[in-house]
Amino acid sequence: MNTDIPLIECTSNRFKKDGIKILSIDDLKNRDKSERYERPHRLDFYMFVFYTEGKSKHLVDFNWHDINRNTLVYLTPGQINAFSFDNESKGFVIIFTKDYLKKQLSRIPKDAMICLFTPHLFRSAFYIPEKSNTESYIQLLFNEYNTDEPDTNNDHIVDSLYVIIFSKIEQLKTLNALYPKETDKLDTFLEFLHILETDFSKSRNADYYAKKLNITYQQLNLICKEIVNSSAKQFIDVFIITEAKRKLVNSNIKSSELAFSMGFEESTNFIKYFKKNTRLTPNQFKKRYSE
């Protein structure tokens, strides 16, 4: 049996307009069940899901989030996603490609781009206050995108509404951010994250990353505690386990090969490390998401 979690890709035939698509949750619920939207799948695009009605759950990177009215879920390429709709679930799904986002960068504050799409800084699901009028803008985007009589300005209108929605979401997330507003600390953390993304198979030791950053372990630990409410070592472990989970469910890779790719010389050490952090062996975890 193939236990892979499928990759949902953005192909040109999925888009009415270049690089962006918006559909209703009703549209998604009524689609071909073979597309497995309610089973875990991996994304190669960015996605906002805004729920306007219903109570349900939404899976992001193996964590289930409670969904209520005015909940927004955002995802980045590579993350694991699954819907769990109830009969009352309604709302909108906005998907957009990396290339589309790049085209809008000149109209989006750089800090917004960095913060919004750094999942480690925020919960993946959060409440959108009604007074923000975000739902109205998303409804307008849906109407403009799906109009049967587009004029020459339609693409510009869609792009402008997207930027407004993006900016509103960033503003709401920033207002509720737990990390300190000191730019130097956030910049150091983001640099740490960048090094971790490239070097995690080389070292799981916080001292290694502190030296790369030219700061002390104590300084790195303090920054991590202030920004993500965990020690540097705890953050490294969570990052590595998430990467391991993604690889584990997205291929038929053997434990020995996975262990080596994660920087472990012995598969037994990797299994112990994985079980310590998840209470499951790699095979038990994979079986859970293949059923």
C-alpha positions in Angstrom: 0.0 0.0 0.0 1.3 3.5 -0.9 1.5 5.4 2.4 2.8 8.7 0.9 1.0 12.0 1.7 0.3 13.5 -1.7 1.8 16.8 -2.9 -1.0 19.2 -4.0 0.6 21.3 -6.7 -0.3 24.6 -8.4 -0.6 23.7 -12.1 -1.7 26.3 -14.6 -5.1 24.7 -15.2 -6.0 25.3 -11.6 -6.0 29.0 -12.0 -8.4 31.4 -13.7 -5.9 34.2 -13.1 -2.1 33.9 -13.1 -0.9 32.6 -9.8 -3.9 33.2 -7.6 -7.2 31.3 -7.0 -10.0 31.9 -4.5 -12.9 29.4 -4.0 -15.5 28.8 -1.4 -15.3 26.0 1.2 -18.6 24.7 -0.3 -16.8 24.3 -3.7 -14.0 22.4 -1.9 -16.4 20.2 0.0 -18.2 19.3 -3.3 -15.0 18.4 -5.2 -13.9 14.9 -6.2 -13.1 13.0 -3.0 -10.1 11.5 -4.8 -8.3 14.8 -4.3 -8.1 13.9 -0.6 -8.5 17.4 0.9 -9.8 15.9 4.1 -6.7 13.6 4.4 -3.2 15.0 5.1 -1.5 16.4 2.0 1.5 18.6 1.4 1.3 22.0 -0.3 3.6 23.6 -2.9 1.8 27.0 -2.6 0.7 29.5 0.0 -2.8 29.3 1.4 -5.3 31.3 3.5 -8.4 29.6 4.7 -11.0 31.9 6.3 -13.9 30.2 8.0 -17.1 32.2 8.2 -19.4 29.6 9.8 -19.2 26.2 11.5 -17.1 24.5 14.1 -14.5 22.0 13.0 -10.7 21.3 13.0 -7.9 22.0 10.7 -4.6 20.1 10.5 -1.3 22.0 10.1 2.0 20.2 10.3 0.4 17.3 12.4 -1.3 19.7 14.9 -5.1 20.0 14.9 -6.4 23.5 15.4 -10.0 24.2 16.7 -12.0 26.2 14.1 -14.8 28.6 14.8 -16.4 31.5 13.0 -13.9 34.1 11.8 -10.9 31.7 12.2 -8.1 32.2 9.7 -5.6 29.4 8.9 -2.5 30.2 6.9 0.0 27.8 5.4 3.3 28.0 3.5 4.8 25.7 0.9 5.9 22.3 2.3 3.6 22.3 5.2 1.2 19.4 5.9 -2.5 20.3 5.6 -5.9 18.6 6.1 -9.5 19.9 6.4 -12.0 18.4 8.7 -15.3 20.0 7.7 -18.6 19.7 9.5 -21.9 20.2 7.8 -22.0 23.9 8.7 -18.5 24.8 7.6 -18.4 27.8 5.2 -15.8 30.2 4.2 -13.1 30.9 1.6 -9.8 29.4 0.4 -7.2 31.7 -1.2 -4.2 30.0 -2.7 -1.3 31.7 -4.4 2.1 30.7 -5.8 5.6 31.9 -4.8 5.8 33.7 -8.1 2.5 35.6 -7.5 3.7 36.6 -4.0 7.0 37.9 -5.5 5.1 40.1 -8.0 3.3 41.7 -5.0 6.4 42.3 -2.9 6.8 45.9 -3.9 3.4 46.6 -2.4 3.8 44.6 0.8 6.0 45.8 3.7 9.1 43.6 4.0 8.5 43.0 7.7 5.1 41.7 6.9 6.5 39.2 4.4 9.1 38.0 6.9 6.8 37.7 9.9 3.6 36.4 8.3 5.3 33.5 6.5 7.6 32.5 9.3 5.2 29.9 11.0 7.4 29.6 14.0 6.5 33.1 15.1 2.7 32.6 15.3 0.0 30.0 15.7 -1.2 28.8 12.3 -4.8 29.5 13.2 -6.1 32.7 14.8 -9.3 34.7 15.3 -10.1 37.6 13.0 -12.2 40.3 14.7 -15.4 41.2 12.8 -14.7 44.9 13.1 -11.6 44.4 10.9 -13.9 44.0 7.8 -11.6 41.2 6.6 -14.6 39.1 5.6 -16.0 41.9 3.4 -12.7 42.2 1.5 -12.4 38.5 1.0 -16.0 38.4 -0.3 -15.1 41.2 -2.7 -12.0 39.3 -3.9 -14.2 36.2 -4.4 -16.7 38.2 -6.4 -14.1 39.9 -8.6 -12.1 36.7 -9.2 -15.2 34.8 -10.3 -16.9 37.5 -12.3 -18.1 36.3 -15.7 -17.5 39.7 -17.3 -13.9 40.7 -16.4 -12.8 44.1 -17.8 -9.3 45.3 -18.5 -8.9 46.4 -14.8 -10.0 43.1 -13.3 -6.5 41.7 -12.7 -5.5 45.0 -11.1 -8.5 44.9 -8.8 -7.8 41.3 -7.8 -4.2 42.2 -7.0 -5.2 45.3 -5.0 -7.7 43.4 -2.9 -5.1 40.7 -2.3 -2.7 43.3 -1.0 -5.3 44.8 1.3 -6.3 41.3 2.7 -2.6 40.4 3.2 -1.9 43.7 5.0 -4.9 43.3 7.2 -3.9 39.8 8.2 -0.4 40.8 8.9 -1.5 43.8 11.0 -3.8 41.6 13.1 -1.1 38.9 13.7 1.5 41.5 14.6 -0.8 43.1 17.2 -1.1 39.7 18.9 2.5 38.8 18.5 4.3 37.4 21.5 7.8 38.2 20.3 9.6 41.4 21.3 9.4 44.4 19.0 13.2 44.9 19.2 14.3 44.5 15.6 17.8 43.3 16.5 16.4 40.3 18.5 14.0 39.4 15.7 16.7 39.7 13.1 19.0 37.5 15.1 16.3 34.9 15.5 15.5 34.9 11.8 19.2 34.5 11.0 19.3 31.5 13.5 16.3 30.0 11.8 18.0 30.4 8.4 21.1 28.7 9.6 19.1 25.9 11.2 17.2 25.3 7.9 20.5 24.6 6.1 22.6 23.1 8.9 20.2 21.0 11.0 21.7 17.7 9.7 25.1 18.9 10.8 24.3 19.7 14.4 21.5 19.6 17.0 23.7 21.5 19.5 22.6 25.1 20.4 26.2 26.1 21.0 27.0 25.4 17.3 24.4 27.9 16.2 25.4 30.5 18.8 28.9 30.4 17.5 27.6 30.8 13.9 25.8 33.9 15.0 28.8 35.2 16.9 26.8 35.4 20.2 26.9 33.3 23.4 24.6 30.3 24.1 23.0 32.4 26.8 22.1 35.2 24.4 20.7 32.8 21.9 18.7 31.0 24.6 17.3 34.3 25.8 16.3 35.4 22.3 14.5 32.1 21.7 12.7 32.3 25.0 11.5 35.8 24.3 10.4 35.1 20.7 9.1 31.6 20.7 8.8 30.8 24.4 11.2 27.9 24.3 14.9 27.3 24.9 17.2 27.2 21.8 17.6 23.5 22.3 13.8 22.9 22.5 13.3 24.9 19.3 16.0 23.0 17.5 14.4 19.7 18.5 10.9 20.8 17.4 12.3 21.9 14.1 14.1 18.7 13.5 11.2 16.5 14.5 8.9 18.4 12.2 11.3 18.0 9.3 11.6 14.3 10.1 7.8 13.9 10.2 7.4 15.5 6.8 10.0 13.3 5.3 8.6 10.2 7.0 5.1 10.6 5.6 6.1 11.9 2.2 8.2 8.9 1.0 8.9 5.3 1.5 12.3 6.2 2.9 13.9 3.6 5.2 14.6 4.5 8.8 18.4 4.2 8.2 18.2 6.6 5.2 16.0 9.0 7.1 18.3 8.9 10.2 21.3 9.7 8.0 19.5 12.6 6.2 18.7 14.1 9.7 22.3 13.9 10.8 22.2 10.7 12.8 25.0 8.1 12.2 23.0 5.3 13.8 19.3 4.7 13.0 18.8 3.4 16.6 19.8 6.8 17.9 17.4 8.5 15.6 14.5 6.2 16.7 15.3 6.9 20.3 15.4 10.7 19.6 12.1 10.6 17.6 10.3 8.5 20.3 11.6 10.8 23.1 10.0 13.8 21.3 6.8 12.2 20.0 6.2 9.1 22.2 6.0 7.1 19.0 8.5 5.2 16.9 8.9 6.5 13.3 7.0 3.5 12.0 4.2 4.0 14.5 3.9 7.7 13.5 3.9 6.8 9.8 1.2 4.2 10.3 -1.0 6.7 12.1 -1.0 9.0 9.0 -1.4 6.3 6.5 -4.7 4.8 7.8 
